[in-house]
Amino acid sequence: MELSRRTFHALAGTAALGFALTGSGSPTSPNPARSVPTGPPPPVPRADGRRHTIGFDRYSLVIDGRRLVLWSGEMHPFRLPSPSLWRDVLEKMRAHGYNAVSVYVAWNYHSPAPGRYDFSGVRDLDLFLRTAAETGLYVILRPGPYINAEVDAGGFPGWLTATEGRARTSDPTYLRYVDEWLTAVNAIVAKRLFTRGTGTVLLYQIENEYDAHVDDPTGRAYMSYLYEKVRADGIDVPLFHNDKGRNGYWAPGSFGTGGEKGRWLYGFDGYPEPDEVPPDWGHFGTGGVKGGATASPRTPGFVPEFGGGWFDPWGGSWFDGKGYAEARRTRDAAYERRFYLTNLANGITLHNVYMTFGGTSWGWLPAPAVYTSYDYGAAFDEARNATPKLAPMHQIGQLLRHVPDLAKLNRAKGVRATDERIKVYHLVNPDTGAHVYVLRNDSGEAVSTTLPDAGIDVPVTVPARDAKLLAAGLKLGKRTLVHATVQPMVSLTAGRQDIAVFAGRRGEMAQVVLECADEPTPMRLDAEPAWAYNLGKLNITAPLGAGGLSRVRVEGDGVDTPMLVLFADDATALRLWPWETPSGPLLVYGPALLRSAELRGSTVHLTGDTIGATGLEVWGPRGITHVTWNGRPVPCRFSASGSLLALKPLPGVARPALPALDGWRRRTENPEAEPDFDDADWTTADRKTTFSTTPVPDGQPVLFADDYGFHYGDVWYRGEWTDDSALASVSLSYSTGTQGLLMAWLDGEPLGTHRMPVPDKERARQGTWTARATFRLPEDMRKRFREESREERRERHVLSVLVRPMQHDMDGRALDTHKAARGLTAVTFEGASPEVTWRIQGASTPDPVRGPMNNGGLYGEREGWHLPEHDDGDWDGTDSPRADRRQGVTWYRTRFRLDVDPGVDASVGLVLDDDPGRAYRVQIFLNGWNMGQYINDVGPQHTFVLPNGILRTRGANTLALAVLSDGTTPSGPRDVRLTVLGAAAGGVPVKPV
């Protein structure tokens, strides 16, 4: 249905819109009248109370008149339900070179019912935005209303599945609900805009990968509505959309923006496979509307999502059952260098890596396409540990921060390598004359080559299927880099000296050539480097990684400021931390993480993490004489390199001891299967019509769970009839997501279990699975029914059915597929035609703390058996959570205490393991929080992260397991244990959730 003009303007709030868009004081200004010169980037963003401007041209964003290359990572607060840990992840991102964080805001996570919106507790969006600002990160906000994100229904709330109105169109019913959602979100976001100085929200996305109705009036009206609604709500930062591919969809001018021009960015997503040759989506591409960045030549190249990993489905078909470890192996640091450096060479200066921290799709949050873990093979794993994938992100991010020349690059004259297996990209900064070369090796072996066209006549080695960035003519403090065979990482001035850091692969021989008009007097501060001077050039060489950080001090060449040249391999570079303070920059070397740095008087106060014992070295402004680490003084001396050097190592961390899980208590449930169970309070399933995309079979009532308000977790049905016929079989048609199942009982006796197949690669994304399960009645039951018929007894019969729906389709093609039925769809009988009265029961009232996605409709969940305060004193004791064969549900509970040192950040996981031939699944509840689902004979997940805050690392915890078994094998995991997934001395203070 197309939105009428009157309805459109009523919903968009045209009066407020007109007020918001008039006047001359716009905080964003595209295409500045004069070209913005290359210069220092804007300072680290804060909620500083000052007004800021956000503009852009074809090169980059322009913040307060300064160019910014946005180097962003994706994380989702809803996938880390412990607000204290948001700070941990954000601080790690900031330290590793990211200057922005991109976040989805999931409608379903905040709205249990129409008109009800909850932004408290783990859903406190304002707290997240404040934390990002305190950390010094810009925020790219993505509230949809549709987000995909591999979450249930693509982020649409469960209740929307049972409403009238075509989603993702200009249908007025749908837009009325969208208006509610955006009003609630934008009331929070408007208070945290960078333009106002009250936060760091820099960009705002509307919709997500919307490739439907692009050429239809309903699609254009929909996008116009979203744009004008957001503006009417006071959001004045640039807006954008992420094209699903290089289609040129929703480029500037493709839909109405209420008369506003030049404040809309075109972006596109990219998820290339590791075996692909990195594509050119910009300067070096084919161009045109399908050429990536060239679809919008007046706006900077923007990839709102670029592959930092990939999701894995139930059964693990994407990665051959090896899980996210294989995703991380195949999309490793070399993958990042090949693809991300190719992007930079192509003029993409707004770059967001999806995911950078994946987290956990806990409870009933995951879409059918994924299991509980959303680790994604990301640079930070699900347990918040840094992985080797961070090396390129760290080096590139620091480079973009400290070398402003990369914010404004033009394609330059072609340069060929002597070995044609190396592809060379050549760019130049039109203001500074600095040259940038990206060398990419797509072959299966390392290649050494020279670049005579660039004046680099010594071999440059690019490892197999890898890439590197080289620079020439680059200002490094008061000196000029002639060229280098390794990538520059940091250039800053600390105290009385310039410092330049170069990084590359371990074992590589690095060469750095500096212009020196007079012959210098270099000082080798470590054993590895060597140098030679000839014809005004100082050539410094050093093997990377041989002795950690290698140092050379250059002075006496006629420049009044000495230069310290530092060489690092990838592992060493990950221990180098540049930091900005009001008194000047710092460079810290040694610890596993630097979280903060502050100068007070002559003392540098540092906080951060250590894993193993490590040295500490600090270069900083003049006058610093003392250092503290996590509040404790560190005895130091001055070194020959001008640093403060710790006299003894900072201590590492001892991995905490964890208790065995014993003292289990056991209780069976599913009383709903018994014929005398009291279901009088259940909802009668007697509807005749539905808004679902699934048709209602002729002669059948609507049995779809969503139509009766049950959107998450298990659903029970009870059908009752009185009949004297000879029933032979029951056929149950049902519809679920991936790995859904159904169990049936007749008059309390099990009829059997049916489950959907494990998906292969071709069907891994299938969002809705349908099947018909036919159960023949056991012979003794059929005999009893025949006797009843002969004796003309009208007995009461009860058919009990448990369905695990496994969540809703994501509707990625905007076809309303999130409304496909979940639960039973039809029931037929052979040998009889009883008149059945149906009742349905799912989750009870949504948990006010944990939210509507925490609980389903199991009896134990409705009775609170998962909650820590439940009294299980009358449950049976058992040695381990294993049961006899039975169809149905068995619960196990145990308690354990942890006593982790308060100065230690320990990430703890729960491991479940068993013979893969045993057929059962487990819902895991920690202190009442549904931390995920384990399917023993499907996998691939066996380890479940227990986030601190939900896990009490100093105190008592309650673990409850709800085991659902089909009765064909013994059920319950053989091995249930805690494991340390990572530990560091440091961390952040964690409040209990």
N, C-alpha and C positions, 0 to 999 in steps of 0.2 A: 504494500500500500504506500503510495507516495504522500509525503507530508504536504498538507496545504500551506499556502503562504501565511495565512492567519495563524495556524497552529505553530508553524515554524518560528515566527517572530515572538509568539507568546512564550514558547518554551525557551527561546534563546535569551529572552530578557532584553529587548532592543533598547529600552530606555537606558538601562545601565550600560549597555554596550556602547551606545552613542556617546555617553559621558566618558567612558573609559578610553575611547579611541580618538577623541578630539583633543585639540591643543597642540602645542609645539614642544612639550617637554618629554618626548618619548625616551624611555630608558634604553631602548635598543635602536641602533641605527645601522642598517646594512649599507654596503658599498660606500664607504666614506668618500667624501668629496675629493680628498687627496689621498694618494697611496700612503699607507702607514709604513714607515720605514722599519727596517730591522733594528731591534733594540732589546733591552732586557725584558723578560716576560713579566707579567703582573706578579705581585707578591702572592704568597700563599694565602688562599681565601679564608676569611674568617667572618663571623657575624660581628662586624666592626662598627655598626651603627652609621656607616656612611653610605650615601647613594652611589651606585655604580652603573656604568653603561655597558651594554653588550651589543657589539656589532659584528659584522663579518664582511669579507670580500671573497674572491675566488681562492685566496690562499689559506685563510685561517679565520678563526674567531678573533675578534679585537675587543679586549677588555680594558676599559678606561684608556683607550688609545694605545694599548700594547698588544702585540700579537701573542696568541696562546695556541699551542698544539695540545689538544685534549687527548690524554693517554689514560683511558678509563678501564675499569674492570667491573664486571657484573657480579652482584651478590643480591640475595633476596632475604630480607629480614624474616619473612614468614617461614623460611627454611632453617632458621636458627632460633628456636623459641626460648631464648635466654638473653634478654636485652643487655646484660652485662657483657656478653661475648660479642655483641655487635661492635663494641669499642675495640676488642681484641683484633677482630678481622680488619676493621678499618685502619687501625694503627699499623698493622702489618702491610696493608696495601700502600698506605702513604709512605712508609719507610722504603718499600721496594720500588719506588719510582712512579707509582700511579698518582695522578693529580685529580682524579674524579672517580666516583662510584656511580654505577647505573643500577637502578632498582625498579622492579615491577612492584605495583601495589595491587594485590589480588582482591577483587570485589567479594569473592566468596569467603575470604578469610575474615572480613569485617562485617558481613551482613547476614545474620541468621534468619531474617524475615524482612519482607518489604517495609521500608520506612525505619528499620532498626539498623543502626550503625555503631560499631564498637571499636574505638581507637584507644583502648586502655590496655594495661598489662603488656603481654607479649605482642599486642597489636598497636602499640603506641607509636604511630608514625611520627608524631612531633618529636618524641625522644630520639628516634633514629636520625631525623634531620638535624637536631641540635648536636648529636654526637658527631655526625659527619662534619659539621661546621667546626666543632671543637678540635677535630682531628686535622683539619686543614684540607679537606677534600671538597671539590665541587660535586654537585649531585645532578645526575640526569634522571628525571622522574618519569616513570612510565605507568600511569594508572589506567590504561586501557580506554574504554571500559572492557575491551577484550584484550587478553594478554597472551594466551597460549601457554608458554612457559612449562609445558608438560604437567600442568595441574588440572584437577578435575574441572571439566566443562570449559577449559581454557580460561578459567578465572571467573566465569559467570557463577553467581550464587545458585545453590540448589533450587531455591524456590522459583528462580526464573525459568526453569525447565517446565514448569506447570502453568505458565502464564500465556495469555494471548499476545500476539504481536511478533512479527518477524525480526529476529535479532540482527544486528549489524546492518540495519537499513534505516531509512527515515520513517519507519512505521511509528505513529504517534504513541501507541501503547508502550512500545519498547523505549522510545525516547523519554517518556515520562519517568521510567525507572532509571534510565541513564542520568537524567537530570538530578534525581535524588542522590545517586552515587557521586557524581562529580561535585555537586554542592557540598557534600560531606567531606570529600577529599580536599577540595580546593580551599575550604575554610581553614584547613591546617597548612596547606602548601603556601597560601598567600602570605602567611606570617613568616615564612622562611625563605623568601626570595633574595637572591644575591643583589638584585637591583635596588632593593630597599635597605640593604645592609643588615638585615635581621636573620640571615641564613646564607646558604651557599647553593640553593637551587638555581642552576644555570640554564638548563634546557628542559623542555616539557614535551612529551610525546602524546599524540592522540591516535587511538586505535593501534593495531599491530598487524603487520604483514597482510594488509587488507587488499587482496587481489580480486575480490568479487565486486561486481557492479561498477567497475571502473568507468565504463562508458555509459552507464545508465543514470538517468536523473535521480533515482533513489539513492545511489551511491554518492553522487556529488552533493546532494542535499544533506546526506548523513555527515559527510566530512565537513561541510559548511557549518552544520549545527554544532558539531563538536568544537570546531575552531572558535565560533562566536560565543558559545557557552563558556569555554575556558577563559576567553578574554573578558566576558561579562563578570566572571568571578574574580577578576583582579589579577590574573596571571599575566604578567607583562614581559616575561622572558621569551626568547625565540621558541617557536613551536616546530615540531617535525613529525614525520611518519617514517617507519622503516619498511621499505619495499622488500617483498619476500625474495626478490632476485633482482637482476639487472633488467628491469622492465620499463623504467622511466615512469612508473605509476606514481601519481600524486606529487609530481614535480611542481615548482612554483607556477601559478597561473592555471592549474588544472581544475580548480574548484573555487567557489566564492569564499572570500575571507572578510566580508562585511566592508569592503572598500579599503582595507588595510593592505599595504604592499611592502614587500621586502623584509618580512619578519618570519619567513617560513623557510625551513631547511629541508632539502631532499636528502634522504639517506637510504641505503640499501644494505641487506644482510648477505653474508657470505660464509659458507661452511664447506670449503673444498676438502676433498679426501686427501689423505697423506700421499698417495701415489700419483696425484695430479701434478702437472706442471703449474706453478703459481700463475694465475691469470693476471693480465694487465687491465685494471679497472680504473683507468684515469689517463694520465699524461701519455703513456706508452701503449694505450689500447686503440681499438678501432674507432672509438668515438661514437657520437650519436646517442639517442635516447636509451638504447640498450647497452651503452658502453660504460655503465657504472657512474663514476663521478661526472662524466661528460654529459649526462642527462640534464644536469643543472649547472651550466658553465659559469654562472655568476655567484654560486655559493661554494663553500669549500667542500672538498671530498669528505664524505661522512659514511662510516660503516657503524650503525648502531649495534650490530651484532656481528662479530667475526669469531670463527670457531676456536675456542680455547679447549675443546674436547668434544664429546658427543654423548648423548644419552644411551642407555642400555635397557632393553626390554626384558620382561619375564622370560626366563630360560637363557638369557645372555647371548642371543644369536648374533648380535652386532660384533661381539668380540670373542666368539668361539667359546663361550662359557668362562672366559678368564676375567670377566668383570672390568671394573674401571682401571685396574692396574694396566690392562692391555690398552685401554684408551689413552692412558698417560704415556705408555711406551711408544705408541704409533704416532701420537701428536705431541712429540717431545720438544726439547729446546731447539733442535735443528729445524723441526717443522715450523716453529714460531719464527725463527730467523728468516727462513725462506719466504714465508708468506707475509709476515708483518713488515719486513724490510721492503718487499715488493710493493706492498700497499703504500708505504711512505714514499717510495720512489715515484709512485703514481699520483702523488699529490693528495693523499688521504691524510688529513691532519686532524680529523675527529675520529678517533679509533677506540672502539669499545670491545673488550674481549669477553665473550660469553662462553662459559662461565669463568670467573677468576676464583671464586669460592662457591661451590655448588650447594653444599649443605645436605639437608635431609628432608624428604617429602614425608613427614611424619603423619600419623593418624590416617585419615581418609583423604589427604591432600593430593596424592599422586593421580595423574591421568592414567587411563588404561595402558598407555605406551610404556610406562616405567614402573620399576619396583621402588622400594622405600628409599634406598640410597640415591642421592642426586650428586654424588661425588663428581661426575662428569669428566673425570680425568683432568681436573682443573689444576692450576698452578698451586693453589692451596687445597690440600685434600679435605675430605669431610671432617676429619678430626682436627682441622685448623693447623696442620703442619705445613711448613714451607717445603716445596719439592724442588728438584733440580730444574724444573721447567721455569722457575722464576729468574734464572740467570739472564735470558734475553730481555725479559720485561724490565728487570732491574736496570740493566745496562742502557737499554733504549730510553726508558723513562727518565733516568738521570741525565742522559745526553740531551734529550729534548728540553729538560728543565734548565740546563746550564749552558747550552750552546744555542742561542736564539736564531742563528742563521738557518736552521732547519724549518722554521716557521714560514719561510718565504722562498720557495725554490721554483725555478723554471727548468723545463727540459732543455738540455744543452747539446752541443755537438756530439755526435756519436763517437764512442770510444770502443775499440775492439781489444779483446785480450789476445795474446799470442796463441793461447790454446782456446780453440773455438768452443770447447765444452763449457766455458765460462761465459754466461750472459752478463753484460755490463750495462747498468743504467747510469747515466751521467746527468747531473743537475747542477745548477749554479744559482747562487743568491744574487739577484740583480743589484742589491745595495752594497754588499760587502765584497763581492767577487769570490767568495768561498765556494769551493767545488765539493760535491758529494758524489761518491761512486758506490753503488750497490753491486756487488759481485755475487752471482748465484750459480751454484753448481747443481744441476739436476741429474748428474750421472751417478753411478753407483760406486765411484772410487774418488779418493782425494785428488785434487788437481792443483798443481803449482803453475803459475803463469806470471808473465809480466804485463804491464800496461804502458807500452812505449808512448802511446798517444797522450797519456796523462803524465808522462815524465817519470813513471815508476818503473825503473829498469832492474829492480831486484825482485826475486820471486815472491809472489803472494800466494799462500796456500789456502784453498777453500775445501773443507772436508766434504766427503760424499753427501749429497742431498742436503746441502747446508748453504749458508750465505753469510756475507759480512759486509759491513758498511765502512768505507774509508773516506777520509777527508783530506783536502789539500787547500792551501791558501787560507787557512782558518786562523783567526786571531785567538790566541790562548793567553789571556792576560796581556802583557806588554810585548809578547813575542808572537811570531807567526809560524804556524806549522806549514812546512813545505809539503810534506805528505807523510803518511804512516801506513804500515802494512797491517795494522790492527785498528780496532774501532776506538775512537775517543769516547770516554764515558762521563768525565766530570772536568770542568774547568772553573776554578774559583780562586779568589784571593783571600788568604787567611793570614792575618798578622802582617808581617813584612815580606811575604813571598806569594807568588802565584803557584798554584798547584794544578797539574794536569794528570788525569788518570787515563790509562789506556788498558783495554781488556780484550781477551781472546781465549782460544781454546788451550788447554793444558798441553805443554810440550811444543807449542808453536814458538818460533823465533820471531820476536817482535822487533820492528825497526821504526824508529821515530826520527824524522829529520826536521830540525829547526833552523830558521834563518838566524844567523849570528854574524853581524857585520864585523865584529872583532873576535879574535880567537878567545873562546871562553876558558874557564878553569873548572871543568866539571869535577864533582866529588862523588865517587862511588860509595854509597852508604850500605850497600849489600854486595855480596860476592859475585852475583850473577851478571850484572850489566857490563857492557863495554861501550866505547865510543871512539869516534874519529872525527877530526875537523878538516875540512877542505873547501876552499873557495867560498867562504861565507856560509857554509852549512855544517851544522853539528849533527852527526849521524850516531844515534844511540841505539844499541841492540840489547835485548835481554830475552832469555828463554822463560816462557810463562809457566808459573807453577812450580819451578824447581825449588824455591825456598820461600814460598808464600808471597808476600809483597816485596817487590824489588824497587829500590829507590836510587835516583840520581839527582844531585843538586847542581844546577847550572847557574853560574854567575861570572862576572868579570868580562862580559862580552859587550860592555858599553851600555847595558840596560841597568838602571839603578835598582830594580826589583829582582831578587833571585827567583829562580823557578825550580820547583820540585816536581820531577817527572816520576810517576808511579806506574808500575807494570803489575797486572793481576790476571790470573786465569779466572775461569768462571767461578770456581769455588771461593777463591780469594775475594773476587769482586762482590760476592754475596755477603762479605763481612766488612764492606766499606759503606759508610753511611754519611752522606752530606746532609747538612742541616742548616737552616736559616734561623738566625736570631736577630733581634733588633740591634745588637752590637756588631753584627757581621756574621759571615758564614763559618760553620765548623765542618771538619771532616773527622769522623770517628772510625777507627779500625779495630776489629777484634771480635766483638760479641756477635751472637747469632741474630740479634735484633736490637735496633735502637728505637725506642718508643717516643722519647722526648728528650729535649736538651734545653737548658735554661742557664743563662749567665746571671749571677748575682755577685756583684763585686768582682773579686779575682777568682771566683770559684765557678766551675762548670758543673752543673748538676745534671746527670744523665740517668735515664731509666731505660730498662730494656731486659732482654732475656739472654741467658746463657744455657747451653746444653752440655757441652764439655768444657773443661777448664780452658781459659783463653786469655791471651794478652789483651791489653787495652792501650790504645794510642790515640791522642787527640791533638789535632791542629786547629787553632782558633785565633781569635783576635788578640792583639797585643795586650799584655797585662794579666792574662790568666796564669795562675800559679797552682791552683788546686782543683781536684776532681772528686766528685762523689758518684757512686754507682748504686742506684736503688736506695739512696739515703745514707749510704755508708762511705766514709772517707776512703780514698784510694791513694796510698803513698805513691808518689811519682817523682821522676826526674826529667830534666830537659834533655832531649836527644839531639844528635847532630843534624837531624832533618827539621829541627824547629818545633818538634811536637813535645807534648807531655806524655811520658811513657811510664806505664805502671811498673812498679818494682817487682811485683809478683802477679801471677795470673789471677783473674777473676775465677771463683769456683764454678764448677759445673753443677749438675743435678744428679741426685741418686733417684733412680726410678722407684716409685713407691711400691710397697708390698700390697697385694690385694687378697682379700679373704676368699676361701672356697665357698661356693654356694651350696648350702646344705640346710637341713631342718625344714624340708618342704612339707607343705600341707596340701591336701588334695580334696576336690569335691566335684562330682559330676553334675551336669545340669540338663538342659533342654526338656524341662517338664512340659513344654508346649506340645510335645509329641504325644503326650498321654491323652486318652479320650476324655477323661474327666477334668482336665485342666480348665480353670475358670477364665474364659476369654471375654466375659461380659463387658469389660471396659475397653476392649479393642475397637478399632474403627471398622464399621461395616463397609465392605467393598462392593458398592452397588451402583457406581456411576455408569452412565451410558455414553458419555462423550468425553473427549480429552483434547488438549492442545498439543499432544505429543505428535511427532512425525511418524510414529508407529500406528498403523490402523488397528482398530478394535475388531476382532473377528466377529462375524455375524453370530448373534445369539449369545454372546458372552458379555459379562460385565467388564468394566475397566478394572484390571488388576494391577496396573502399573504403580509402583511404589511412590513415585514422585507426585502422582495425583492425590495422594493421601497425606502428603507432607513428610514422607520419609525419604530423605535424600542421601544419607551417608550410612555406610555400614550395612550389617545384616538385616534382613527383613523376614519375618515369619508370616505365614498364611495358615489359616485353619478353615477348611470347608466342611460344612456339616449338612447331612441329609438323612432322610428316613426313607428306605426303599426296600422292596421285597424281591429285587431282581438279582440275577446271578452275574455279578461283576467279574470280568476276566482280566482286565488290565486298565491302567491309568496312563494317559499320555499328558505330559506337562511341557508346554512350550514356554521358553523363557529367553530373556535378553539381558546380557551383561556386558561388562568390559572384559579385557583380557584376563584369562584364568578365573572367570566366574564359575560358580558351581551351584548345584541344587541337591538337596537331600529331601527324601520323602518318607513318611510313615503313614500307615493306615491302621486306625484303631490301636495306635501305640506300637505296632510292629513295623520294623524297618522294611521299606520297599527297595531302597538302594540310593546310590549317589551318582550324579552325572556331572561332569566337568568339561569346560571348554578346552580345546587342544592348546598345547604349547606353541606359540607362534614361531615361524621361521622368519628369515630376514624379509621375505616378500610381504609377510602379514604383520610385521612387528608394529606397524603404525595403525593397524585396524582398530578403530575405536569402539565398535559395537559388534558383538558376537551373538548369534542366535542359534538355538538348537531345540530339538524336540526329544525329550527323554521319555521312553515308554517302559513302564514297569509291569511285568506280569505278576499277578498275585500269586503268592505261594500256594501250593496245592491244598494245604490244610485250611487256609483262609478261604479259598474258593469253595472247598467242601462245606465249610460253615455257612457261607453265603447261600449255597444251594439248599442246604437244610432249612435255612430261614425262609427261603422262597417257598419250599414245599409246605412248610408248616404255617405259611402266611403270617409269619411274625414280622412286624415292621420295626426293625432294630435301628437305633441311632448309630450312624457311622461318622467318623471324623478323619479327614485327610489333612495331615500336617506337613507343611513344606517350608524348609529353610532355604533361602536364596542369599548367596553372597554376590552382590551386584558388581563389585570392583570398579565402581565409578563411571562417570559419564564421558562420552566422546568430546574431543576438544573443539569441534566445529571449525577446523582450520580453513575450510572453503566457504564459510558463511552460508551454510545450507540448513541451519537450525538442527544439525545432527546432535547437538547437546541435549535435544529433547527426545531422542530415541528412548524407548521404554527401558526401564530397569525393573527386574523382578519377573514374576509370572506374566505371560501375555495371553495364554489360553489353556484350558484344561478340558480334555475329552476322555470319554470312557468307552470301553468295549464291553458289550454284554449288558449294558444298562444305560439309562439316560436320567440319572437322578437330578432333582432340582436342588442345587447346592446353594447354601447361604455362606458367603465368604466374609471372613474377618481378617484384618491385617494389623500387624504391629511392627514398628521399627524402633529407632532410637527414641528415648523419652526426652524430656526437656533438655535442651543443649546445656552443656557444662558452662557455667557463667565465667569461669576462669580460663579453661582450656579451649573453649569455643565449640561450635557445632560439629566440627570435623573430628573431634576426639573420640566420640562414642558411636557405636552402632546399636543394633537391636537384640544382641544376645541377652539371655535372661540375666546372666551375671553382670553385664554392663548396666542393665536396667535396675538391678538390685545393689549396685555399687561395689561389687566384688573386686573391682580393679583399684579401688581407692585405698590409700594407706590406712585410713581410719577404720576400715571394715574389720569387724571382729570375726576372725577365722578360728576361734578357739575350739569350736565343735567340728572342725574339718578333720579328716583322717590324716595321720602322719604318714610320710612315705620317704624312701631314701633318695629318690630322684624323680623328675617329672616324666615318668613313663607309665603308660596305662595298658590295660588289656585291650583287646580288639573290641571296639564298639563304634557304632555310627552315632556321631553327635559331638558334644562339647564336654571337655573336662578342664577344670581350672586347677592351677597350681600356684601357690604363694610361698614366698620366703622373705626373710629380712636379713639385711647385712649392714655392717657399719664400716665406714672408711675413716681413716685418720691421716689424710695427706697433709704434709707440712704447709702452712698458710703461705709460704713464700714459693711454693711450687705450683705451676700450672700443669696438671696431669689430665690428659684426655683419655677417658676410659671407654672401652667398648664391651659389648656383650656378644659372646660367640655361641652359636648353636650349631651342632654338628651331629650327623647320624649316617647310617647306611642310606644311600640315596634311593634304595628301592622301597623304603617305607613311605607310605602316602598319608601325609597329614600337613597341616599348616598351623602356625602359631601367631597370635596377636600378642605383642610385647607391651606390657604396661609398667612403667617405672614411676613410682610415686603418683600414680593415677594418670600419667601422661602416656598416650598411645604412641609408642616410639616406632611402630612399624609392623610389617607382616613378613613372616618367614614361611616359605613353601619348601618343604624338605626335598621332595622329589622333582623340583623344578629349578630352584635356585635362580641366579648364581650367588645371591647374597647369603653370607653366613655370619658376618660381623656387623653389629648395629651400634652406632655411636650413641653414647649417653651424654648429652651436653651438660656441662657443669652449670649449676643453678637449678636445673631439674634434678640432676644427680647431686646429692649432698656429699661433697668430698671430705667433709668433717662432720660426720653424724650418721644417723640411721636412715636406711632406705628400704622401700618395699618393692619387690619385684613380683608381678603377677603375669602368668602365662595362660592364655585361653587357647587350648589345643582343640582344633576342629579336625575330626578324622572321619574317613569314609567307611571305616570298619573292615577294610580288606587286609590291613596289616596292623601290627601293634603300633601305637601312636605315642608321641612324646619324645623329645630329643634325648639322645643318649648322653650328649656332652653339653653342659651349660656352664659357662665359666666367664669370668671377667678377665679383661686383658688391657694392658697399658698400650695405647696407640701412639702416645707421644708425651714427653715431659720436658719442661724447661723451668729453670729458676727464674722467676720474674712473673710474667702474666699481668692480668688486671684484676682488681677486686671484683668478686662475683657475689651478687645478691641472690638469695634463694628466690625461685619463681613461685 
